[in-house]
Amino acid sequence: MNLLAFLRENARWLALGGLLLFFGAVGQTYFIAMSVGDLRRELGWSHGAFSALYMAATLTSAFALPHLGGLLDRHPPRRVVAWVVAGLALFAALLAWSTHWAAVLLALVGLRLFGQGLMPQTAFHVLGRWFAAERGRAMSLATLGFNGGQALLPAAFVALAAVIGWRHTWLAVALLLLLAVWPLLTWLAGQERQPRAADVAAARRAAPDRTRAQALRTPLFWLALLGVLPPAFIAGLVFFHQAHLAEVRGWSLQTMAASLSVLAVVTVLSSLVAGPRIDRSSAAQWLPLYLLPLGAGCLVLGLVPQAWAVPVFMVLYGLTDGISLTLMGALWPELFGVRHVGAIRSVVVAVLVTASAAGPGLGGVLIDAGVPFPAVIAAMSGLCVAVSLVMPLAVRSARAQQASCRGSAAGPPQG
């Protein structure tokens, strides 16, 4: 099916996934970071102390995710979407009104749980179940919403906060979610996509459905998880402390925020290229190479003091990010089936959220210890290379599993 026909036939469901990813930006580190300077000043905390608070909030949300991820397997999408969007609006309002560190902590837990965790997980879950034959294409198109949120929302927040203040801006975010986003997304989720003939045929060729417990007992799960881990860790490290990096380098915060648009454009292009290619090959085959651009970007951002290092980093990170977003939707159904993919992905997302918390936490500790932050960023290139060297093991394991499935499906030889 050509792209225009695919868009026309599936616009409703692609829009649902894209908007969930777009507004999930409210709980992402790069969006929350626009308020970090104001929050630290009001609380009177150091980089390390506030990073520890943020890490605690993120880890708490990560621990909650596996207990909630199974809801996606048991409840209709409309009910889950309504609950998740309402929860995100509630905690955005709480942050707007928070004046005590405990209230800030609770608000951050909710924003991370509903925004970073459940909004994208819901998007990937429904698309992964609804699409089989062209799952990669569906994921790559829906992730345009993530890229749009990344490009538009931080800059919009900075501009609006300059006029009405950061607290009133968070309140405006809450009202937008409750009054506009909630009714739109619950309406879009009210009609589920019925499988097409190609989806049914692809489902017959797919991996057998495994429960979460069965998936966790396979080395393949942990190898694949290691492969998707670095972008979350590095993005949390860089974007949470972007104000500090800008201060150290003598760059403006507006330069950092504006460069997110570069990241979004490149991520879009990378995702659109990767999606159809994943459909024609497999998601696992991309694991050994997709981290290398991010590693190169970390070297540039860490070693180059001029401001042009920021957009160059965003370009290189965007190449990795576009593939990473598509992998998050396509990899787990490919390896473990779709019946329990919500529960399986909830563990994945919990680990990724933990990694995104560890990045800011480690960065804050090292900054307080006097370690130059650009050197910390440059060192992340070694992480990308090391993980890439391990990933051929995951590819071989995935191929062995696929061959075993084909052999089982063929049955015993006939005499």
C-alpha positions as CSV (number, residue, x, y, z in Angstrom):
1,M,0.0,0.0,0.0
2,N,1.4,3.4,-0.9
3,L,1.9,6.1,1.7
4,L,-1.1,8.3,0.9
5,A,-3.5,5.3,0.8
6,F,-2.1,4.1,4.1
7,L,-2.6,7.5,5.7
8,R,-6.2,7.8,4.4
9,E,-7.2,4.4,5.6
10,N,-5.6,4.7,9.0
11,A,-5.7,8.4,9.8
12,R,-7.8,8.0,13.0
13,W,-5.5,5.5,14.6
14,L,-2.3,7.1,13.5
15,A,-3.6,10.5,14.9
16,L,-4.4,8.8,18.2
17,G,-0.8,7.4,18.5
18,G,0.7,10.7,17.3
19,L,-1.2,12.9,19.7
20,L,-0.5,10.6,22.7
21,L,3.2,11.0,21.9
22,F,3.0,14.7,21.2
23,F,1.4,15.6,24.6
24,G,3.4,13.0,26.4
25,A,6.2,15.6,26.0
26,V,4.7,17.3,29.1
27,G,6.3,14.5,31.2
28,Q,9.6,14.3,29.3
29,T,12.9,15.7,30.8
30,Y,13.5,18.2,28.0
31,F,10.1,19.8,28.8
32,I,10.3,19.7,32.6
33,A,13.9,21.1,32.3
34,M,12.5,24.4,31.2
35,S,11.4,24.9,34.8
36,V,14.4,23.4,36.6
37,G,16.2,26.7,37.1
38,D,13.1,28.4,38.7
39,L,12.4,25.4,40.9
40,R,15.9,25.1,42.1
41,R,16.0,28.8,43.0
42,E,12.7,28.7,44.8
43,L,13.8,25.6,46.8
44,G,17.3,26.9,47.3
45,W,18.8,23.6,46.2
46,S,22.1,22.8,44.4
47,H,22.3,20.9,41.1
48,G,23.0,17.7,42.9
49,A,20.2,18.0,45.5
50,F,17.5,18.8,42.9
51,S,18.9,16.1,40.6
52,A,18.4,13.6,43.5
53,L,14.8,14.8,44.0
54,Y,14.2,14.4,40.2
55,M,15.8,11.0,40.2
56,A,13.7,9.9,43.2
57,A,10.5,11.0,41.4
58,T,11.5,9.2,38.2
59,L,12.5,6.0,39.9
60,T,9.2,6.0,41.8
61,S,7.3,6.3,38.5
62,A,9.5,3.5,37.1
63,F,8.6,1.2,39.9
64,A,4.9,1.9,39.4
65,L,4.9,1.2,35.6
66,P,5.1,-2.6,35.7
67,H,2.1,-2.7,37.9
68,L,0.1,-0.5,35.6
69,G,1.3,-1.8,32.2
70,G,-0.9,-4.8,32.3
71,L,-4.0,-2.6,32.3
72,L,-3.4,-2.1,28.6
73,D,-3.8,-5.8,27.9
74,R,-7.0,-6.0,29.9
75,H,-9.0,-2.8,29.3
76,P,-10.2,-1.1,26.1
77,P,-8.0,1.7,24.7
78,R,-10.7,4.4,25.3
79,R,-10.7,3.8,29.0
80,V,-7.0,3.8,29.4
81,V,-6.5,6.9,27.3
82,A,-9.1,8.8,29.3
83,W,-7.4,7.8,32.6
84,V,-3.9,8.6,31.4
85,V,-4.6,12.1,30.0
86,A,-6.7,13.1,33.0
87,G,-3.8,12.0,35.3
88,L,-1.3,14.0,33.4
89,A,-3.5,17.1,33.6
90,L,-3.9,16.7,37.4
91,F,-0.1,16.5,38.0
92,A,0.6,19.4,35.7
93,A,-1.8,21.5,37.8
94,L,-0.2,20.3,41.0
95,L,3.3,21.4,39.8
96,A,1.8,24.9,39.0
97,W,0.6,25.2,42.6
98,S,3.5,23.5,44.4
99,T,5.4,25.6,47.0
100,H,6.9,22.8,49.1
101,W,9.5,20.2,48.1
102,A,7.1,17.3,48.9
103,A,4.5,18.7,46.6
104,V,7.1,19.2,43.9
105,L,8.2,15.6,44.3
106,L,4.6,14.3,44.0
107,A,4.0,16.4,40.9
108,L,7.2,15.2,39.3
109,V,6.3,11.5,40.1
110,G,2.9,12.0,38.3
111,L,4.4,13.9,35.3
112,R,7.0,11.2,34.8
113,L,4.5,8.3,35.3
114,F,1.8,9.6,33.1
115,G,3.8,11.7,30.6
116,Q,7.0,9.9,30.0
117,G,5.7,6.4,31.0
118,L,2.0,5.8,30.2
119,M,1.3,8.2,27.3
120,P,4.0,6.8,25.0
121,Q,3.4,3.2,26.3
122,T,-0.3,3.5,25.4
123,A,0.5,4.8,21.9
124,F,3.0,2.1,21.2
125,H,0.7,-0.6,22.7
126,V,-2.4,0.2,20.6
127,L,-0.4,0.7,17.4
128,G,1.6,-2.5,18.0
129,R,-1.6,-4.5,18.5
130,W,-3.6,-2.9,15.6
131,F,-0.9,-3.1,13.0
132,A,1.1,-6.2,12.0
133,A,2.0,-6.1,8.3
134,E,3.1,-2.4,8.4
135,R,3.9,-2.0,12.0
136,G,7.2,-0.2,11.3
137,R,5.5,2.3,9.0
138,A,2.7,3.0,11.5
139,M,5.2,3.6,14.3
140,S,7.4,5.9,12.2
141,L,4.4,8.0,11.2
142,A,2.9,8.2,14.7
143,T,6.3,9.2,16.2
144,L,6.0,12.4,14.2
145,G,3.9,13.4,17.2
146,F,6.8,12.8,19.6
147,N,9.0,14.9,17.3
148,G,6.5,17.6,17.1
149,G,6.2,17.9,20.8
150,Q,9.9,17.9,21.1
151,A,10.2,20.7,18.6
152,L,7.3,22.9,19.6
153,L,6.4,22.5,23.3
154,P,9.7,23.5,25.0
155,A,10.0,26.6,22.9
156,A,6.3,27.4,23.5
157,F,6.7,27.0,27.2
158,V,9.7,29.3,27.3
159,A,7.8,32.0,25.3
160,L,4.7,31.8,27.4
161,A,6.5,31.7,30.7
162,A,8.3,34.9,29.7
163,V,4.9,36.6,29.6
164,I,2.8,34.9,32.4
165,G,5.4,33.2,34.5
166,W,6.3,29.5,34.7
167,R,3.6,28.6,37.3
168,H,0.8,30.0,35.2
169,T,2.2,28.3,32.1
170,W,2.0,24.9,33.9
171,L,-1.6,25.7,34.8
172,A,-2.3,26.5,31.1
173,V,-0.8,23.1,30.2
174,A,-3.2,21.4,32.6
175,L,-6.2,23.2,31.3
176,L,-5.3,22.4,27.7
177,L,-4.9,18.7,28.5
178,L,-8.2,18.6,30.4
179,L,-10.4,20.8,28.1
180,A,-9.1,20.0,24.7
181,V,-6.8,16.9,24.6
182,W,-8.9,14.7,26.8
183,P,-12.2,14.8,24.8
184,L,-10.3,14.6,21.4
185,L,-8.2,11.5,22.4
186,T,-11.0,9.6,24.1
187,W,-13.1,10.1,20.9
188,L,-10.3,8.9,18.7
189,A,-9.8,5.8,20.9
190,G,-13.5,5.0,20.8
191,Q,-13.2,2.9,17.6
192,E,-10.6,0.2,17.4
193,R,-8.9,-0.8,14.1
194,Q,-9.9,-4.1,12.7
195,P,-7.1,-6.3,11.3
196,R,-6.7,-6.3,7.5
197,A,-5.9,-9.5,5.5
198,A,-2.2,-8.5,5.4
199,D,-2.2,-8.1,9.2
200,V,-3.7,-11.5,9.7
201,A,-1.1,-13.1,7.4
202,A,1.8,-11.2,9.2
203,A,0.4,-12.3,12.6
204,R,0.6,-15.9,11.5
205,R,4.3,-15.5,10.7
206,A,5.0,-13.6,14.0
207,A,6.7,-14.8,17.1
208,P,4.4,-16.8,19.4
209,D,2.8,-14.8,22.2
210,R,4.9,-15.0,25.4
211,T,3.8,-13.8,28.9
212,R,5.9,-11.3,30.7
213,A,7.4,-14.0,32.9
214,Q,8.4,-16.1,29.9
215,A,10.0,-13.1,28.1
216,L,12.0,-12.1,31.2
217,R,13.5,-15.6,31.4
218,T,15.0,-15.3,27.9
219,P,18.5,-13.8,27.3
220,L,17.1,-12.2,24.2
221,F,14.9,-9.9,26.3
222,W,17.8,-8.6,28.3
223,L,20.1,-8.2,25.3
224,A,17.4,-6.2,23.4
225,L,16.7,-4.1,26.5
226,L,20.5,-3.3,26.7
227,G,20.3,-2.2,23.1
228,V,17.6,0.4,23.6
229,L,18.9,1.7,26.9
230,P,21.6,4.3,26.0
231,P,19.4,7.0,24.4
232,A,17.2,7.3,27.5
233,F,20.2,7.5,29.8
234,I,22.1,10.0,27.6
235,A,19.1,12.2,26.8
236,G,18.2,12.4,30.5
237,L,21.8,13.4,31.3
238,V,22.1,16.0,28.6
239,F,18.7,17.6,28.6
240,F,18.1,17.8,32.3
241,H,21.4,19.7,32.7
242,Q,21.2,21.7,29.5
243,A,20.9,25.0,31.4
244,H,24.2,24.2,33.2
245,L,25.8,23.2,29.9
246,A,24.7,26.5,28.4
247,E,26.1,28.4,31.4
248,V,29.4,26.6,31.2
249,R,29.8,27.2,27.5
250,G,28.4,30.7,27.5
251,W,25.4,29.7,25.3
252,S,21.9,31.0,25.8
253,L,19.0,28.7,27.0
254,Q,17.1,29.8,23.9
255,T,19.9,28.3,21.7
256,M,19.3,25.0,23.4
257,A,15.6,25.1,23.1
258,A,15.6,26.3,19.5
259,S,18.0,23.5,18.6
260,L,15.4,21.0,19.6
261,S,13.6,21.9,16.4
262,V,16.7,20.6,14.5
263,L,16.5,17.4,16.5
264,A,12.8,17.0,15.7
265,V,13.3,17.4,12.0
266,V,16.1,15.0,11.7
267,T,14.3,12.5,14.0
268,V,11.3,12.7,11.7
269,L,13.3,12.0,8.6
270,S,15.2,9.2,10.3
271,S,12.0,7.6,11.5
272,L,10.3,7.8,8.2
273,V,13.2,6.1,6.5
274,A,13.6,3.4,9.2
275,G,10.0,2.4,9.5
276,P,9.4,0.8,6.1
277,R,12.8,-0.8,6.1
278,I,12.1,-2.4,9.5
279,D,8.9,-3.9,7.9
280,R,11.0,-5.3,5.1
281,S,13.7,-6.8,7.4
282,S,13.4,-6.9,11.1
283,A,13.7,-4.5,14.1
284,A,16.4,-6.5,15.7
285,Q,18.8,-6.1,12.8
286,W,19.1,-2.3,13.5
287,L,20.4,-2.8,17.1
288,P,24.2,-3.0,16.3
289,L,24.5,0.2,14.3
290,Y,21.8,2.7,15.3
291,L,23.7,4.0,18.4
292,L,26.8,5.1,16.6
293,P,25.5,8.5,15.4
294,L,24.6,9.3,19.0
295,G,28.1,8.4,20.2
296,A,29.6,10.7,17.6
297,G,27.2,13.5,18.7
298,C,28.3,13.1,22.3
299,L,31.9,13.6,21.2
300,V,31.0,16.8,19.4
301,L,28.9,18.3,22.2
302,G,31.5,17.4,24.8
303,L,34.7,18.5,23.0
304,V,33.6,21.5,20.9
305,P,33.1,24.8,22.8
306,Q,31.5,26.7,20.0
307,A,27.7,27.0,19.8
308,W,27.5,25.1,16.5
309,A,28.1,22.0,18.5
310,V,24.5,22.0,19.7
311,P,22.8,21.7,16.3
312,V,25.4,19.2,15.2
313,F,24.7,17.1,18.3
314,M,21.0,17.4,17.6
315,V,21.4,16.1,14.0
316,L,23.5,13.1,15.1
317,Y,21.2,12.3,18.0
318,G,18.2,12.7,15.8
319,L,19.5,9.9,13.5
320,T,19.6,7.6,16.4
321,D,16.4,8.9,18.0
322,G,14.3,8.3,14.9
323,I,15.3,4.7,14.7
324,S,15.0,4.3,18.5
325,L,11.4,5.5,18.5
326,T,10.4,3.1,15.8
327,L,12.3,0.2,17.6
328,M,10.3,0.9,20.8
329,G,7.1,0.2,18.9
330,A,8.2,-2.6,16.6
331,L,10.8,-4.6,18.5
332,W,8.9,-6.1,21.3
333,P,5.9,-7.4,19.3
334,E,8.3,-8.8,16.8
335,L,10.2,-10.8,19.5
336,F,7.5,-11.8,21.9
337,G,4.1,-11.4,20.2
338,V,1.2,-9.0,20.9
339,R,-1.0,-10.7,23.4
340,H,1.0,-9.7,26.5
341,V,3.0,-6.9,24.9
342,G,1.6,-4.3,27.3
343,A,2.9,-6.1,30.3
344,I,6.3,-6.8,28.6
345,R,6.7,-3.2,27.4
346,S,5.9,-1.9,30.9
347,V,9.0,-3.6,32.2
348,V,11.0,-2.1,29.3
349,V,9.6,1.4,29.9
350,A,10.3,1.1,33.6
351,V,13.9,0.3,33.0
352,L,14.2,3.1,30.4
353,V,12.6,5.6,32.9
354,T,15.1,4.4,35.5
355,A,17.9,5.0,33.1
356,S,16.5,8.5,32.3
357,A,16.6,9.2,36.1
358,A,20.1,7.8,36.5
359,G,21.4,10.3,33.9
360,P,20.3,13.5,35.7
361,G,21.3,12.0,39.0
362,L,24.8,11.0,37.9
363,G,25.2,14.4,36.2
364,G,24.2,16.3,39.2
365,V,26.6,14.4,41.5
366,L,29.5,14.9,39.1
367,I,28.8,18.6,38.6
368,D,28.8,19.1,42.4
369,A,32.0,17.1,42.6
370,G,33.7,19.5,40.1
371,V,33.8,17.2,37.1
372,P,33.5,19.2,33.9
373,F,30.1,18.4,32.5
374,P,31.3,18.5,28.8
375,A,33.8,15.8,29.7
376,V,30.9,13.7,31.1
377,I,29.0,14.1,27.8
378,A,32.0,13.1,25.7
379,A,32.5,10.0,27.8
380,M,29.0,8.8,26.7
381,S,30.3,8.0,23.3
382,G,32.1,5.0,24.9
383,L,28.8,3.7,26.2
384,C,27.3,3.8,22.7
385,V,30.3,1.9,21.2
386,A,30.4,-0.7,23.9
387,V,26.7,-1.5,23.6
388,S,26.9,-1.6,19.8
389,L,29.7,-4.2,20.1
390,V,27.4,-6.5,22.1
391,M,24.3,-6.2,19.9
392,P,25.3,-8.9,17.2
393,L,24.5,-11.4,20.0
394,A,21.0,-10.1,20.1
395,V,20.6,-10.3,16.3
396,R,21.8,-13.9,16.3
397,S,19.5,-14.8,19.2
398,A,16.5,-13.2,17.4
399,R,17.3,-15.1,14.2
400,A,17.6,-18.4,16.1
401,Q,14.2,-17.7,17.7
402,Q,12.6,-16.9,14.3
403,A,14.1,-20.1,12.8
404,S,12.7,-22.1,15.7
405,C,9.3,-20.6,15.3
406,R,9.3,-21.4,11.5
407,G,10.4,-25.0,12.3
408,S,7.6,-25.4,14.9
409,A,5.0,-23.9,12.5
410,A,6.1,-26.4,9.7
411,G,5.5,-29.3,12.0
412,P,7.2,-32.7,11.7
413,P,8.2,-34.1,8.4
414,Q,5.5,-36.1,6.6
415,G,6.4,-39.7,5.6
